[in-house]
Amino acid sequence: MVLGGGSRLWESPDELLDRYHRDVVPSPGGTVTHHLFWRK
């Protein structure tokens, strides 16, 4: 994910799994996948 002028927040959402739970929800058409994070 890139924020603003290009500062990378993380390389992969998997890097956050030690601190956050993640739920992955694909759209019905398969064009978008939502990654939902909340603190452990």
CORVEN-V85179 format. One line per field, one symbol per residue. phi: phi as a letter, one per 40 degrees, with the letter a starting at -180 (. if undefined). psi: psi as a letter, one per 20 degrees, with the letter a starting at -180 (. if undefined). burial: I if it has 16 or more other ideal C-beta (glycine too) atoms within 10 Angstrom, else O. A space follows every 10 residues. Layout:
phi = ???
psi = ???
burial = ???
//
This chain:
phi = .bbfchccca cadcccccbb cbbbbccdcg cbbcbbbacc
psi = pppdjjophq hqhhhiiiiq qpppoqqhij iqppopqqq.
burial = OOOOOOOOOO OOOOOOOOOO OOOOOOOOOO OOOOOOOOOO
//
